[in-house]
């Protein structure tokens, strides 16, 4: 049982480390066009959570915008394509 817990812990640590270090590579920073506060119309929705886009957003190369928090969670869960147009996200 201890062996299984150790393997699970190492697996989680590996995934977190991979996500952190992979996100800080130059290619992943080039993927984003902007990462700042933008005023958007109330009709603009985040395609992940479907809440109005406000606060910190991320715009992909394809020009689709998402909440920064939603986008990072999408990447951690294995998302590698724009959730709108399915264009590949270079990570």
Secondary structure, 3 states (H helix, E strand, C coil): CHHHHHHHHHHHHHHHHHHHHHHCCHHHHHHEEEEEECCCCCCCECCCCCCECCCEEEEECCCCEEEHHHHHHHHHCCCCECCCCCCECCC
